[in-house]
Amino acid sequence: MFMQKDVLPFKLTSSSGSGGWTGSAFLFLQSNLQQVDLPVLYKNPEQKINVFKALKLTLSDSAGGLDGYEILKVHDTDSDLIIQIKFSDEMHCMAFLESYASGGLKQCLGQHLRAVLSVTEELEFDIKLKAGRKTLDDFLKDRDRCLRCIKEAQPDRLKDDEVAQLEKALQTIPPNSREEGSLLPSNSFKFQGRVYDDRRLTSSDHQKFAFEIGKQWKKVGRSLQKGCRALKDPAIDNLAYEFDRDGLYEQAYQMLNKFRQSEGKKAKLSRLISALEENGLMGIAERMLDIQPAERQ
């Protein structure tokens, strides 16, 4: 069971009344598996970065990408790990709420923690979401009310220095790096601890990507441009302008089409999955690989 915490020891450090949509919420997490004691793991200097990475990936999956939210502070109590989240976009906040209410967030968290901690057992969690003094679990079906509560609970602090340092440390870790990566065959790659056959992108991959990616296509394009001259600036912005009237599907389709045409045999599935992973779009990467819920780690 969760400990009751009506007042958290936060100092007011900044005002969020800058004109944009902002809100704040606290996510309480508690594992039911004894060897995955989240507060203890987070206090461990060797595991802190792994736990934070799992949290970051989970929130990116749930909020639909890296935009629209940021972690302000992670608190470790005797029983719970508490994440203070600032939302700066209503749409991403609603996506987060939908994922939380449907159980998707809990599933993503288990998946990412198992991957970074090398745990084989299934993970179960007690989770709770609060905005100010209101527990949103009590009226989750009323998404608009939850959204109002989050908006009313304005962030009461700037990003914690420790969080900023952890995020900086994550940026130095290559998205697909694994200690055993050098042992992989040249025609394969790893994703979430599993080995997949690498191959050229197909028309089916192309269409699925364009359908799934939405407005995040530019970020993926900029990740792909690191090894693709055809996508160097200002190519991506030109595609957005040229196909603006055709919508996001066509913009994403044309971006990947330019990548495939330019790279030819080098337009591999592994490069697209790496670009998705780099931008925290793990759910889309899973769907590109046809990973079913029962197969998730």
C-alpha positions in Angstrom: 0.0 0.0 0.0 1.1 3.6 -0.6 2.0 5.8 2.3 -0.2 8.8 2.6 1.7 12.0 1.6 -0.5 15.1 1.6 2.4 17.6 1.8 5.7 17.1 0.0 8.8 19.1 1.0 9.2 21.3 -2.1 10.3 24.9 -2.2 8.7 27.4 -4.5 11.4 28.3 -6.9 9.7 29.7 -10.0 6.4 30.8 -11.3 4.9 29.1 -14.4 2.6 31.8 -15.4 4.4 32.6 -18.6 1.4 32.3 -20.9 1.7 28.7 -22.2 -0.2 25.6 -21.0 1.5 24.1 -18.0 0.6 21.8 -15.3 2.2 19.4 -12.7 1.6 15.9 -11.4 3.2 13.4 -9.0 3.6 9.8 -10.1 4.0 7.4 -7.2 5.6 4.0 -8.0 6.0 0.9 -5.8 7.2 -2.5 -7.1 5.6 -5.7 -5.8 8.8 -7.6 -6.5 11.2 -7.6 -3.5 14.4 -7.6 -5.6 13.2 -4.5 -7.5 12.9 -2.0 -4.7 12.7 1.2 -6.7 13.8 3.6 -3.9 16.7 1.4 -3.0 17.8 1.0 -6.6 17.5 4.7 -7.2 19.8 5.4 -4.2 22.4 3.0 -5.6 24.9 5.0 -7.6 25.4 2.2 -10.1 21.7 1.7 -10.7 20.4 5.3 -10.5 21.0 6.0 -14.2 19.3 2.7 -15.3 16.2 3.5 -13.2 16.1 7.0 -14.5 16.5 5.8 -18.1 13.5 3.4 -17.6 11.4 6.3 -16.2 12.4 8.6 -19.0 11.5 6.0 -21.7 8.3 5.2 -20.0 7.1 8.8 -19.9 8.2 9.4 -23.5 6.2 6.4 -24.6 3.2 7.5 -22.6 3.3 11.2 -23.5 3.9 10.5 -27.2 7.6 11.6 -27.5 10.1 13.7 -25.8 8.1 17.0 -26.1 5.4 18.3 -23.8 6.8 17.1 -20.5 9.9 17.1 -18.3 10.9 15.4 -15.1 11.5 18.0 -12.4 12.5 15.8 -9.5 12.7 12.2 -8.4 12.1 11.5 -4.7 12.9 8.2 -3.0 11.0 7.4 0.2 11.0 4.2 2.3 8.4 2.7 0.1 7.7 4.8 -3.0 9.6 6.4 -5.9 7.9 9.7 -6.6 8.4 11.5 -9.9 7.4 15.1 -10.2 6.4 15.8 -13.8 5.8 19.2 -15.5 3.6 19.2 -18.6 3.9 22.0 -21.0 1.5 20.8 -23.7 -2.2 19.8 -23.2 -2.2 17.2 -26.0 0.8 15.3 -24.5 -0.7 15.6 -21.0 -3.9 14.0 -22.3 -1.9 11.2 -24.0 -0.1 10.6 -20.7 -3.5 10.3 -18.9 -4.9 7.9 -21.5 -1.8 5.7 -21.2 -2.0 5.8 -17.4 -5.7 5.0 -17.3 -5.4 2.1 -19.8 -2.5 0.4 -18.0 -0.1 1.2 -20.8 2.2 3.3 -18.6 2.5 0.5 -16.1 3.2 -2.0 -18.9 5.9 0.2 -20.4 7.5 0.8 -17.0 7.8 -3.0 -16.4 9.2 -3.5 -19.9 11.8 -0.9 -19.6 12.9 -1.8 -16.1 13.3 -5.4 -17.0 15.5 -4.4 -19.9 17.8 -2.0 -18.0 18.0 -4.1 -14.8 18.2 -7.5 -16.6 15.3 -8.9 -14.6 13.5 -12.0 -15.9 10.5 -12.0 -13.7 7.3 -10.2 -14.6 7.1 -6.9 -12.7 3.9 -5.6 -11.0 3.5 -2.1 -9.6 1.2 -0.1 -7.4 0.9 3.3 -9.0 -0.9 6.4 -8.0 -1.2 9.8 -9.7 -1.7 13.1 -7.8 -2.1 16.7 -8.8 -1.8 18.9 -5.7 -3.8 17.3 -3.0 -6.1 15.5 -5.4 -5.7 11.8 -6.2 -6.6 11.5 -9.9 -7.1 7.7 -9.6 -10.4 8.5 -7.9 -11.9 10.0 -11.1 -9.7 8.8 -13.9 -12.7 8.3 -16.2 -13.3 12.0 -16.2 -10.2 12.9 -18.3 -11.2 16.6 -18.6 -11.4 16.9 -14.8 -8.0 15.3 -14.5 -6.5 17.6 -17.1 -7.9 20.6 -15.1 -6.4 19.4 -11.9 -3.0 19.0 -13.5 -3.2 22.5 -15.0 -4.3 24.0 -11.6 -1.3 22.3 -9.9 1.3 24.5 -11.4 5.0 23.4 -11.1 6.6 24.7 -7.9 10.2 24.2 -8.8 12.8 24.3 -11.5 14.4 21.1 -12.8 16.5 19.5 -10.1 20.3 19.5 -10.7 20.5 15.8 -10.2 17.8 15.2 -12.9 19.7 17.5 -15.3 22.9 15.6 -14.7 21.2 12.3 -15.3 19.7 13.5 -18.6 23.1 14.8 -19.7 24.6 11.4 -18.8 21.9 9.6 -20.9 22.8 11.6 -23.9 26.3 10.1 -23.9 25.0 6.6 -24.1 24.4 5.4 -27.7 20.8 4.3 -28.1 21.6 0.9 -29.4 24.8 0.2 -27.5 25.1 -3.1 -25.7 28.2 -4.6 -24.1 27.7 -7.8 -26.2 27.0 -5.8 -29.4 30.3 -6.8 -31.0 29.2 -10.4 -30.9 26.2 -9.8 -33.0 26.2 -11.0 -36.7 26.5 -8.1 -39.1 23.0 -8.7 -40.5 21.2 -8.4 -37.1 20.6 -5.8 -34.4 19.4 -5.6 -30.8 16.3 -3.9 -29.4 15.3 -4.1 -25.8 17.7 -7.1 -25.2 16.4 -9.1 -28.2 18.1 -9.9 -31.5 16.3 -9.1 -34.7 17.3 -9.8 -38.3 18.3 -6.6 -40.1 17.0 -6.0 -43.6 16.2 -3.2 -46.1 13.1 -1.2 -45.4 10.1 -2.5 -47.3 7.0 -0.7 -48.7 5.0 -2.1 -45.8 7.5 -0.7 -43.3 7.3 2.6 -45.1 3.5 2.8 -44.9 3.4 1.7 -41.3 5.9 4.3 -40.3 4.0 7.1 -42.0 0.8 6.0 -40.4 2.2 5.7 -36.9 4.7 8.6 -36.5 2.4 11.7 -36.6 4.1 15.0 -36.0 7.3 13.3 -34.6 8.5 12.6 -38.1 10.8 15.6 -38.2 12.7 14.4 -35.1 13.1 11.0 -36.6 14.3 12.6 -39.8 16.9 14.6 -38.0 18.2 11.4 -36.3 18.4 9.7 -39.7 20.1 12.7 -41.3 23.3 12.0 -39.3 24.2 9.3 -41.9 22.1 10.5 -44.8 23.1 13.6 -46.9 19.7 13.7 -48.6 18.1 14.7 -45.2 20.6 17.4 -44.2 19.2 20.8 -43.4 17.1 22.4 -44.9 15.7 19.2 -46.6 13.4 18.3 -43.7 11.9 21.8 -43.4 11.5 21.9 -47.2 9.5 18.7 -47.1 7.3 20.1 -44.3 6.6 23.2 -46.4 6.1 21.3 -49.7 3.6 18.8 -48.4 2.0 20.9 -45.7 -1.4 20.7 -47.3 -1.2 16.9 -47.6 -0.9 16.3 -43.9 1.4 14.5 -41.6 1.1 11.1 -43.2 2.4 12.4 -46.5 5.1 14.5 -44.9 6.4 11.4 -43.0 6.0 9.2 -46.1 8.1 11.6 -48.3 10.8 12.0 -45.7 11.3 8.2 -45.4 11.0 7.9 -49.2 13.9 10.4 -49.6 15.9 8.3 -47.1 15.2 5.0 -48.9 16.0 6.4 -52.3 19.2 8.1 -51.2 20.5 5.2 -49.1 19.5 2.3 -51.3 20.7 -0.9 -49.7 21.9 1.0 -46.6 18.3 2.0 -45.8 18.0 -0.7 -43.1 15.4 -1.4 -40.5 18.0 -1.1 -37.8 18.6 2.6 -38.7 15.0 3.4 -38.4 14.5 1.6 -35.1 17.6 3.3 -33.7 16.2 6.7 -34.8 12.9 5.9 -33.1 14.7 4.7 -29.9 16.8 7.9 -29.9 13.7 10.0 -29.7 12.0 7.9 -27.0 9.4 6.5 -29.5 9.6 3.0 -28.1 5.9 2.1 -28.7 6.2 2.9 -32.4 9.5 0.9 -32.7 7.7 -2.1 -31.1 4.9 -1.8 -33.7 7.4 -1.5 -36.5 8.9 -4.8 -35.3 5.4 -6.4 -34.8 6.1 -7.0 -31.1 2.9 -8.2 -29.5 2.0 -7.4 -25.8 2.8 -11.0 -24.7 6.3 -10.7 -26.2 7.2 -7.5 -24.5 10.0 -7.8 -22.0 
